[in-house]
Amino acid sequence: MMYDEEMVTPMREELTELGIKETRTAPEVDSFLKEPKGTTLVVVNSVCGCAAANARPAVSLAMRHQKLPANAITVFAGNDAEATARARSYFVGYQPSSPQIALLKDGEVVFMLERHNIAGRSAQDIAAEMTEAFNEFC
């Protein structure tokens, strides 16, 4: 583990309290993504400032939208390396990024926000982009 679990727990809870399922192992990730049906939001969480200031608040806002993915999971980069690597293996054509927010439909990435799409933007702008994707693909 890269970070003290006591420090990371509140960062995990910001997402799990929204109903997003925490996946901490590769098999847990596979249980949602290996035989995909419908839409799944995948949030690669991290301790970085843009995760705290931009990504997690944006996800919180987006998850209040009336149209949501069928499933939503999260992995924590730095602490759950196996789960994070497995989730990223489904992001065909995208480089690893922390944080990272992907929407998969029937196993294919249909929407992606990488760190460079998240850092320096407001949570409201990111959430608006996410909800547009929810409207289109969910």
C-alpha positions in Angstrom: 0.0 0.0 0.0 1.2 3.4 -0.9 -0.8 5.5 1.5 -1.9 5.0 5.1 -5.4 3.4 4.9 -6.6 5.6 7.7 -5.9 8.7 5.6 -7.5 7.1 2.5 -10.7 5.8 4.1 -12.5 9.2 4.0 -11.6 9.6 0.3 -13.0 6.2 -0.4 -16.2 7.0 1.5 -16.8 10.1 -0.5 -17.7 7.8 -3.4 -19.1 4.8 -1.6 -21.6 7.0 0.3 -23.0 7.8 -3.2 -23.8 4.2 -3.8 -20.7 3.5 -5.9 -19.4 0.0 -5.3 -15.8 -0.1 -4.1 -13.8 -2.8 -5.9 -10.5 -3.6 -4.2 -9.4 -6.8 -6.2 -9.1 -7.7 -9.8 -11.9 -10.4 -9.5 -14.2 -7.7 -8.0 -13.6 -5.4 -11.0 -14.1 -8.4 -13.4 -17.5 -9.1 -11.7 -18.7 -5.8 -13.2 -16.7 -5.5 -16.4 -15.8 -8.9 -17.7 -19.3 -9.8 -19.1 -20.7 -6.3 -19.4 -24.4 -5.5 -19.9 -25.5 -2.0 -20.0 -23.5 0.9 -18.6 -20.9 1.1 -15.9 -19.3 4.1 -14.4 -15.7 3.5 -13.3 -14.0 6.1 -11.1 -10.2 5.8 -10.5 -9.9 7.6 -7.2 -6.7 9.0 -5.8 -5.2 11.2 -3.1 -4.2 14.0 -5.5 -5.5 17.5 -5.2 -7.5 17.3 -8.4 -9.3 14.2 -7.2 -10.2 16.1 -4.0 -11.1 19.4 -5.5 -12.5 18.4 -8.9 -13.1 14.7 -9.5 -14.9 13.5 -6.4 -17.1 16.6 -6.1 -18.0 16.3 -9.8 -18.9 12.6 -9.4 -21.0 13.6 -6.3 -22.9 16.2 -8.4 -23.3 13.9 -11.4 -24.7 11.0 -9.3 -27.7 13.2 -8.4 -28.8 13.3 -12.0 -32.0 11.5 -12.9 -30.4 9.3 -15.6 -27.5 7.2 -14.2 -25.4 4.2 -15.3 -26.7 0.8 -14.4 -23.6 0.2 -12.3 -20.9 2.4 -10.7 -17.7 1.1 -9.3 -14.5 2.7 -8.0 -10.9 1.6 -7.5 -8.2 3.5 -5.5 -5.0 4.1 -7.3 -2.0 3.7 -5.1 -3.6 1.4 -2.6 -5.5 -1.1 -4.6 -3.0 -1.6 -7.4 -4.3 -4.9 -8.7 -7.9 -3.6 -8.9 -6.8 -0.4 -10.5 -4.6 -2.2 -13.1 -7.5 -4.4 -14.0 -10.0 -1.6 -14.3 -7.5 0.3 -16.6 -7.1 -2.8 -18.7 -10.7 -2.3 -19.9 -9.9 1.3 -20.9 -8.7 0.3 -24.4 -6.9 3.2 -26.1 -6.4 5.3 -23.0 -3.3 5.7 -20.9 -3.4 5.3 -17.1 -4.5 8.4 -15.3 -5.3 9.3 -11.7 -7.9 10.4 -11.3 -9.9 9.0 -14.2 -13.6 8.6 -14.9 -14.8 6.2 -17.5 -18.3 5.3 -18.7 -18.5 1.9 -20.4 -21.4 0.6 -22.4 -21.6 -3.1 -23.2 -17.8 -3.3 -22.4 -16.6 -0.4 -24.5 -15.5 3.0 -23.3 -18.0 5.5 -24.6 -16.8 8.4 -22.4 -13.6 9.2 -20.7 -12.2 12.0 -18.4 -8.5 11.8 -17.8 -6.5 13.8 -15.4 -5.8 16.5 -18.0 -9.6 16.8 -18.5 -10.2 17.1 -14.7 -7.4 19.3 -13.3 -8.1 23.0 -13.2 -11.8 22.6 -14.1 -14.8 23.2 -11.8 -16.7 20.3 -10.4 -19.8 21.7 -11.9 -18.3 21.7 -15.4 -17.0 18.2 -15.0 -20.4 17.0 -13.7 -22.2 18.7 -16.6 -20.0 16.8 -19.0 -20.7 13.6 -17.1 -24.4 14.0 -17.1 -24.4 14.7 -20.9 -22.7 11.3 -21.3 -25.3 9.8 -19.0 -28.1 11.3 -21.1 -26.5 9.9 -24.3 -25.5 6.5 -23.2 -27.5 5.4 -20.2 
